[in-house]
């Protein structure tokens, strides 16, 4: 049994996926509006580790990560 810390309840709880043996993970990726930096890699590395771990212990994992949509800060930077 996999136990995780729930920040809402502040307790370790048994992990129970919505569908037995299957997990969907949706992650907000970086908002890229300037030069790349180490912080951009942090999300990729952390969730890659989590997905690999879950697969290694037998879960079928669907993993999706996006690149944040364009917004004013990105538009301003592109105009520079």
N, C-alpha and C positions, 0 to 999 in steps of 0.2 A: 504494500500500500504506500502510495506517495503522499507525504504530508507537506503542506505549504503554510507559510505564515500569511494570515488574512489581515491586511492592514485596517480593514473596517472593524472587525471584531477584536483585533489585537490578540489573536490566538492562533496556534497551529491547528490546522484542520485537515481531515482526509480530503484528498483531491478526488472528485467524482466528475468525470466528463459528462456532457449532456448526452452523448451517444457512446455506448460502451466501446472502448478500444479506439475511439476516434477523437481527435482534437483539431479544432480550427483556431488558428492564431492570426489575428489581424493587427498590424503594427504601423503606427505613423512613423514614416521615415524622416530623413532630414529635410529642413527647409534650406535649400541651397540658393543663396543670393550673393555670395562672395567666394573668395578662395576656399578650397577645401582645407579642413583641419582635423585633428585627432578626434574631436567631438563627433564628427560625422561617422567615423568608424565605430564608435562606441555602441551605437544601436545595432549595427550589423553584427558585431562580434558577440554581444550579449545574447541576442535572440538566436543567432546561429548556434551558440552553445546550448541554449535551452531546447531548441528543436532537435538537435543531434542527441541530446540526453534523452528526451522523450521517446524518440525513435529507437534508441538503444535499449530502452526498457520495455519496448513492445507496442507503443502506441503508433497508430497511423496518423501522421500529422499533415494537415494542409496549412501552409505558411504563406501569408501574403503581406508584403510591405510596400507602402506607397512612397512617392516623393511628393512632398507637400505642394499644393497648388500655388499658382502665382498670386501674389498679393502686392499691395502698394510698395513695400520695401524692396521687393524684387524688381518691380517696374522702375523705381527710382535708380536703383543700382545699374540696371541695364542702360539707362539713358546717359549715365556718366561715361 
